Each structure stands twice: as structure tokens, then as C-alpha cells.
Amino acid sequence: MKKKLKVTFNAPVVLGIAAVSFAATLLNYLTGGAAGRALFMTYHSKLYSPMTWLRAFTHIFGHADWTHLIGNMSFLLLIGPMLEEKYGSRTLAEVVAITAVATSLVNYVFFPTSALCGASGVVFAFIILSSFTSFKDGEIPLTFILVSVFYIGQQVFEGVFVRDNISNTAHIVGGIVGGLCGYALNIRKE
């Protein structure tokens, strides 16, 4: 007798980010960008404003357009469930929060005239974190080195030589956070 197939809610943190990001992008579209500026974009604003600190977390849900959203969610949904299974939902949520705040603070301090939105930093954290899946104490995975060289190297190159509307700094910061978290999480398990 064949077993029935059922859809499972396998990665609540990743699926939650995808759902909130979709809703935020739709809301931003419906409000002509007002929702994004108010809630889903981090920029240089008064440090004593609670909204500054809220946006330090929520900017990862806002995306410039549907293409931006689909690009980030494709990677997030591809890599995230594996990481959530390996590290657990709470730990992955902590990695996401650390990445969100780190990218926001770097943007605030070093790019005071630029706004930042999107989950790209989180995606890069996940990419680098995923290279630690077979980590053993006293070893550096070759996959970590290669992923770092390709992804972070590309972002440094594009940040220096390509002028576009992409925050390469958020990608680099996300990658650094992913690398540090991957190392710390795997050292703890040994």
C-alpha cells in the first residue's frame, strides 16, 4: 500500500522569513514605497528613535522589487532548510538576527547617506555557514575556503570596480558573520 504524501512545515525560520519578506514587498508595492521606508529599510536616523532599532532587524524583509525578492528567497529556501535542520530553528534565528544588526550597523556607520534593504546579508551568511556542514576540530574545510574566495572575493571586486545599486558591503558582512557563526557553532559541538 502506498503512503500518502503530505506537505510539511520543515523549516519554520526560513519559511517565516520568506513569508514576511513576500508580505513586506507586497505592502511596499501597494504603498508606493512608503511601507519600505517606514519599516523595511535601514538608514541613518536618530539613534534614540525606537524605529531605528526596529529597522536594524526588519530591513532584511524589505526588497527593492520582485526580482530582488525572488533572487534572495531562492537562495534562502535552497540553503536555509539544511542549516535549520543541522543547527535548529533557534540558533538559525540568532544567526539571522546577528546578521541583520551587523549589516545595519556597518551601513549606519560607514554609509550614512545610503539606505539598505533585503536579505542578501543573511543569504551570504547562509552560504558561508553551509560550508561548515562537515567541519571537524583542527581542520578548515576546503569548501569554506573556496566558497569564501568565490563569494566574498566577488563582492570585494564588485564593490571596488562595479557601480550598481547592490550593497556589496552587506554581502561581505553577512559572509563574515556566517563564517564566524559556523566556526563558533561547530567548535562548540566538538
Buried (B, 14 or more C-beta within 10 A) or exposed (E): EEEEEEEEEEBEBBBBBBEBBBEBBEBBBEEEEEBBBBBBBBBBEEEEEEEBBEBBBBBBBBBBEEEBBEBBBEBBBBBBBBBBEBBEBEBBBBBBBBBBBBBBEBBBEEBEEBBBBBBBBBBBBBBBBBBBBEBEEEEEBEBBEEBBEEBBEEBBEBBEEEEEEBBBBBBBBBBBBBBBBBBEBBEEEE
